[in-house]
Amino acid sequence: MQLRNYSPRSVITYSGLLSKVEGDFALSLDCITNQQLKDYLHQRIIIEKISVSTINQTISAFKILQVDVLGREWEQFKIRRPRREKRLPVVLSTGEVEKLISVTQNLKHRAILALAYSAGLRRGETQMIKPTDIDSARMLVRVVQGKGKKDRQTVLSPKVLDLLRTYYKIQRPKIFLFESQGKKGVHLSEKTMDCIIKNSAAKAGIRENVSFHNLRHCFATHLLEKGVNIRIIQEFMGHVSLKTTAIYMHLVNVQPSGISSPLDSMDI
């Protein structure tokens, strides 16, 4: 996986899933048969209620093992992937996002939430962001080697820039923009990032189960509601396919009363 330039996170995830399969069978991975794996995945879906995403990741990991490591033909396994559930993400209103950020008293935490929402960043991208990635001259945020090992640029809010400047003057981070307390050069952990947004959501009285990715959903949806072209949003989000971005069309709060019919402009 490293030779194929998989992200460190994918390497850890896939290796962990394969280790679990081997541990559950108490059998070397190269000895597990096609039918055994199918029965195993079926049990995990039906009985253990494991997510479709985890099942698909397990299949992907097993395919890498069989094809790239053991040199076997994948066709002989013929493991079909289960259909993914079509669930709409939770999107907060602009008022709820404003409250979530405003109730966050800790300067670093507020800067993290404001930047993640304002630029549509993933949790991992926010973790790894560096001061040099904030381009104040062009008012852009550079995302270096984001998901899929892709670079992209997204919007930098003037308000966030002011907040980041205040934060930077006080904290003086060494490598990453947001570093662990007392550990210069070490970025915040995923657990810390999750705690930050959970605590702020609780203080804001938001009942929904809010995660960092929800802020990203809010970013895209709120831009659509403001009339920003969906292809521009696709670039900001770093989506390969427009279909991925198009899911936010279902979340946009459209008021029919404020829209005129195309007939209204006709002379009839």
CORLINCOR-V230102 format. One record per run of one state. SS is the DSSP state (A for helix, B for strand, O for the rest). FROM is the first residue (numbers start at 0). TO is the last residue. If there is no record, write none. Layout:
[[SS | FROM | TO] [SS | FROM | TO]]
This chain:
[[O | 0 | 6] [A | 7 | 24] [O | 25 | 27] [A | 28 | 30] [O | 31 | 32] [A | 33 | 45] [O | 46 | 50] [A | 51 | 68] [O | 69 | 72] [A | 73 | 75] [O | 76 | 92] [A | 93 | 101] [O | 102 | 105] [A | 106 | 118] [O | 119 | 121] [A | 122 | 127] [O | 128 | 128] [B | 129 | 129] [A | 130 | 132] [B | 133 | 134] [O | 135 | 138] [B | 139 | 142] [O | 143 | 150] [B | 151 | 154] [O | 155 | 156] [A | 157 | 170] [O | 171 | 174] [B | 175 | 175] [O | 176 | 177] [B | 178 | 178] [O | 179 | 185] [B | 186 | 186] [O | 187 | 188] [A | 189 | 202] [O | 203 | 210] [A | 211 | 224] [O | 225 | 228] [A | 229 | 236] [O | 237 | 240] [A | 241 | 249] [O | 250 | 254] [A | 255 | 257] [O | 258 | 260] [A | 261 | 264] [O | 265 | 267]]
